[in-house]
């Protein structure tokens, strides 16, 4: 009976004081408002393996933020699997963006990650300029490589294009390998704090207000890895260190950058944002590490998502 009532009410528009549907404005003409903050997330989507959008959407949603995906590609699995199927969506990006412009959407942040071609980087730069406003945050995770090597699908020209993209960002989150490529510096898996601070200064000079470098391992600390961050508005450096585990999981960089993005949108300071991101990512690794488990699947995100609801009880950041 109730089901029939609702069907009748919405079809006729006359039940329970509902105005006839024809009197509503079309979606394109409505002023779209949302009390929940919105992030345009420009990343690829993998059907299997927890990386990119399959990590970003649940994390930011759990943090109370609406994710509006702009997929750059669809993959059967993430690219570390052999023989994955890849669908390039470059041709679809501009029509999607055109519709968003028509709707006059306003985002609180734009967050980009892996971009598979020079053309995609150009489109992202155009997207940023089209949707930029005074209060927006632009976060660029300049995905280029890891462990001293550039990812196989990418080329030196891609690195050059990425250098131009980070100039449009407020926040960038390279790992140590990516920082070395962006600065044309030789990579070493160990780096002195003085040197990484110099690298970060130079990256900030290229445009970003905040530079966060992950996977920093310093000489004499084989059992630790650090995140080092700099805010050029107050000229302070911050470091968060965690114990190193001899393992790797795809998608941990996506998890880290997503928590940083969510925390900054929630109003957290830079040191608290990186502290939260380190704690969450470390917890995901530790929740997974004890199992006989294929690392290619990524961290067991589902087991730790609820930790994003908890207040941070310990703050391990330090000023350096």
C-alpha positions, 0 to 999 in steps of 0.5 A: 500500500505504501509503495503504491502511494509513493508511486502514485504521488511521484507520478502525478505530483499531486500527493502530499503537496508535491508540485507537478514535476513539469514545474521544476526547472531542468537540472541544467538550469538549477543552481546546484548547491551541496553542504558537503564539500566536493572534490573533482578527482582526476584519476584512473579506475582499476577494476581489481587491485586497490589503487587510484579511484577505488582507494580515493572514493571510499577514503574521502567519502568516509571523511565526509567529502563528496568525490566527483570522479573524472576517470582518465582510464579504465583498467582491468587491474592496476598496471603492476599486473601482467597483460591488463586491459586498458581503456584510454578515456582521453577522448571523453574528458573534454565532453564531461568537463563541458557538461560540468561547466554547463552545470556551473559546478563549483569544487572545493578541491581538484585532486589529480593523480596518474595521467597517462599522456601529455594531452591528459596533462594539458586537459587537467591544466585547462580544467584547473584554470576553468574551475579555479576560484579563490577558496579552492585547493589544487592537489597534484600527486605527480605520479611518475615512478618509484624506487628510483625508476620511472613507470614503464608507460611514461617517458621523459617528455611526460616528466617535463609536462608534469613539471608544468602541471605542479606549477598550477597546484597549491599542494603536491605529494611526490615520493622521493623518486618523483621529487628527483625526477621533477628536479633532474637530480640523481636518485638515492634511496638514502638522503640527508635531511639538509638535502631533502629540505633543499629539494623541497625549497626548490619544488616550492619555488616552482609554484606550490604553496605546500610540498610533501615528500614521502618515502624519505629514508635518511642515512643511519635509520634503516628501520624508519621512513619519513614524510617531510613537508614544507609550507612556504606561507610560514616557511616551516618544515615538518617531519613525521616518521614511522617504522619501516616494514620490508614490504610494498603495496600498490595504492598506499601513495593514493591512500596517503594523498587522499587522507591529506586532501581530506584533512586539509579540507576539514581544516586541519593544519599541515602537520596534523594532516600529514600525521593523520595520513601517515598513521592511516596508511601505516595502519593499513599496511600493518593490518595487511602485513600479517596475512598470507596475502598477495600484495598486488591486491593492495592494503586491506582498506576495508579493515581500517576505513573506520579509523578515519572516524576516530580522533588522532590520539597521538601526534608524532610530527616534529618541526625540523 
